[in-house]
Amino acid sequence: MRTGEPLPAVGDVLAALATGLWHWDTADKLVIVDAEAARLLGLPAAPATLTEAQTRARLHPADWNEITAVVQLAVAEGTLAEVRVRIMDEEGTVLRVVRSRSKPSYDAERRAYVLTGTLQEVAEPGPDPAGGRTTVTGPWRRSREAFLLDAGRALAEARSTAEVLRVAAGLSMPGFSPNGLVVFGVEGDRLTMIGHHGHQSDEMGPFTSMPLGLEYPAAEVVRTGRAVYLSSPEEYRDRYPVTWPLARPFGRSSWAFLPLTVGGRTMGAWMAGFAHPVRFTPDERAVLATVARMLAQALSRAETAESERELTEGLQRSMLPSLGPEVPGVRIAARYIPTGGGLQVGGDWYDMIPLPAGRFALVIGDVQGHDVRAAGLMGQLRIALRAYASEGHRPDAVLSRASRFLHGMTHDEEMSDPRFATCLYVAVDPVSGRLEIARAGHPDPVIRMADGTVMLRPTAGGLPLGIDPDADYPTTRFALQPGETLMLCTDGLIETGGHDLDSGWLRLRSILERHEGDLEALADALVQGVHGPSSHHTTGPLADRREDDIALLLLCRPGPGCGCGCDDTVTVRPRVRRMLLSVGQDEPERIAVARRNVRDLLHDWAAPDQVDSAELLVSEMVTNVLVHTDADALLLVEVVEEGGRRRLRVEVFDSGDDLPHKRRPGELASSGRGLLLIGLLAHAWGVDPRGEGKSIWFELYEGPGEPGGGVPGDGVPGDGESSAVEGP
């Protein structure tokens, strides 16, 4: 072309350069292309007007999504939109790779993007040896997509701010991974540092709190909501001379500061620093912007979750009491663990209530449900129980009044949300160890004896609170011996991990039997055994059962063998076990409980035949009282070690005056064999008058030896009857 000749037409120049023109208006959803652009798209080389769907069909699906993201980013930053896209044929084969450049604008009235740009075929580039990576297609593109998927999944699973920061620190961006990250937040008019990676803590002092008006890239990002990219130290120094001295010691070559935006609100900024130069191409900016959006969402979710946890845990803690000062004569430990998921608040609770004359009460319970209403009812019920107990009522009266109170709270005319609660109330005399227990549908207490023997302690009980306003709650009385520990818990401790009441109890029993430490260590061991890292080794048969909260109370009466440090000179546990059980005239089903307790007490007895004999004789003796007197039976079982040999002594007390005597029943007789059995199976036995009532007893010595040779005790056996009924 000679000087002075007019310039050729733009279209001719573009055609000579194999560059096509295209125009896209998102309001009309039409894409206008010239002949060259049509050819590059795999269409006949002629001008055409295509719909968005027709254009999208010619592009790789991932590239179409990338175009929309890059356009929005370019409009926000006022820059060119540049992206490489793959052109596909009808069979999904890549025909060529083209580069699109455009200057997008946004029409606010029409709420549409308008773009006019160019298309030009490019070769698939290889890696950039200089470190300023520009490859945006091929393997790097696939690596980038995989990276974004993995990063999104990891950030979505993070449940706390610490976890989000840990995930962000581990992000390895394909081709341009940063070697330093900082997450900034906003508090009032200050820019604060939430977390960092790749820096020493003592280096970050100036960045922990900065005025938002400071000429610092992160502060500008928060003020404007727009990203700042600094490709070189010179650019950083020229744009931010005031704060450049703060960044210079870290020795980085490029920086990206991106807004953390959620719901249109900029909640902070994310800084990614690079040891090597980065050009921040549109593709690289798109990756960083996507990560920043995911990071902002993850931080917002974590902040909300942490606020909810803090609120619910604070609510739960405010409803749970402190155990107060140490009570002379006993040791107490308690635990509450929310395990039910969702809201960390529920209806489980425990309490310790001072009573007159130095006594106190332990209360544990569980309001139906795992929600805010359950927690609210729990708080009200706990206050009501404290009020009734402080008035001086007995345990049965406390639970009766509490049941009436809860029934009135939850049973309205519409019966919209009736609730009930299980509860166990124990009045404790710390001097004598005497316990008075009333139970409302709650699991029975457990006794751990001084030698490690563990037994369920069946107690009389009634319906859960709130079901029947006129329900009765009988009281069970027994004494906690020195060295023994009482365990009270909610069903969450038993059933957590897919267990039912039976399998869960066996798991707890093994923990109680094996433990050697003090009371606090025992509480930790019980919780860890069902809810700690090792609990998955002991899962139960009901794997789909929802986890429940755990409340636990331990009461120890210090003595040799208890592990509470009351007698450091004792190195061997005493071989003494004792069990006391009352069986009322209207409670024949408790004979089965007595048999089971005797078998549990003799769990390590050397002679299994003697265990069977003891179980049979206990059943006979208690049944005799219920059948042949009008009195209740009181069963006392003791195992004592004497001279290296253990002795079992069983006594049954009643208030009847008639003494039993031996009979010689015929073959078809249905009674009269009780004393004969005792004489045959026991090493020693007898009947002792006691002024008001009597006791009948027998003894068995562990190990070989013929029973039946013992002489009846000081009491004089008579010729009364003994029923052959063995109880349920």
Number of C-alpha atoms within 10 A of each C-alpha: 7 6 6 6 7 8 10 9 9 9 14 11 12 16 16 10 12 15 22 23 23 23 16 21 19 16 12 11 12 17 20 18 25 19 19 27 27 22 16 22 25 16 15 13 15 12 17 15 16 16 14 15 11 12 16 16 17 21 20 18 13 13 18 17 12 17 19 12 18 22 26 17 21 20 16 15 13 12 14 17 25 20 21 23 25 22 23 20 16 9 6 12 11 15 14 17 22 22 16 20 19 21 17 23 18 17 12 8 6 9 10 15 18 18 19 17 18 20 25 19 20 12 9 13 11 14 13 11 7 9 13 17 20 19 19 21 20 13 12 17 16 13 15 19 15 13 18 19 11 13 21 17 12 16 24 17 13 18 17 18 20 14 17 23 22 16 16 21 18 12 17 13 17 19 18 17 16 22 16 18 23 23 24 25 22 20 13 9 11 16 23 21 21 16 20 20 17 13 13 9 10 7 11 15 10 10 13 14 17 17 15 20 13 15 15 20 24 28 25 19 21 27 14 10 21 20 24 17 20 21 19 17 18 14 15 21 16 10 15 15 14 12 15 19 11 14 14 13 9 14 12 18 19 23 27 23 27 27 28 30 21 17 7 8 11 19 19 27 30 28 23 19 23 21 16 20 19 26 17 21 17 22 23 21 19 20 21 21 22 16 23 21 17 21 25 24 18 25 27 18 19 22 15 15 17 15 12 15 16 13 15 19 17 14 18 24 14 11 19 19 14 12 15 9 6 9 13 11 15 19 18 19 17 21 18 19 17 20 18 17 12 12 17 22 28 29 25 33 29 28 21 21 18 16 18 10 7 12 14 18 21 21 23 23 31 30 26 19 17 21 15 17 17 21 24 18 21 26 20 15 22 20 15 18 21 19 15 18 23 16 12 12 14 16 23 23 18 22 29 23 21 25 30 17 18 25 21 14 16 17 16 11 6 7 9 9 10 16 21 23 27 24 29 26 29 23 23 23 20 19 12 13 17 16 19 18 27 30 30 27 20 24 22 20 19 21 23 23 28 25 18 22 20 23 21 19 19 16 20 19 22 21 19 24 31 27 19 16 16 12 19 18 24 18 20 19 17 16 16 25 19 19 22 27 25 20 20 26 29 26 23 26 26 24 25 26 25 18 25 16 14 10 17 22 17 13 19 19 19 13 17 23 14 11 15 15 14 14 22 15 15 19 21 14 18 22 20 14 20 26 19 12 9 11 14 12 10 15 18 18 12 13 12 10 14 14 19 24 23 26 24 24 22 21 20 28 25 22 21 22 24 25 23 21 15 14 13 10 8 13 9 9 15 16 17 17 21 19 22 18 22 22 22 18 16 9 12 16 12 21 24 15 20 24 22 15 21 20 18 16 22 20 14 11 16 13 13 15 12 21 22 13 17 25 20 18 23 26 22 23 29 31 25 24 24 22 14 15 16 13 17 19 24 18 22 16 21 17 21 17 15 11 6 8 11 18 18 25 20 24 23 23 24 21 19 20 13 13 19 21 17 17 17 12 13 10 6 6 10 12 16 22 21 26 26 16 17 25 21 15 23 24 21 21 26 21 23 19 18 14 9 9 15 20 22 23 25 25 23 24 22 18 15 9 10 12 17 18 14 17 11 18 15 11 17 14 18 13 14 15 20 25 20 19 17 19 20 12
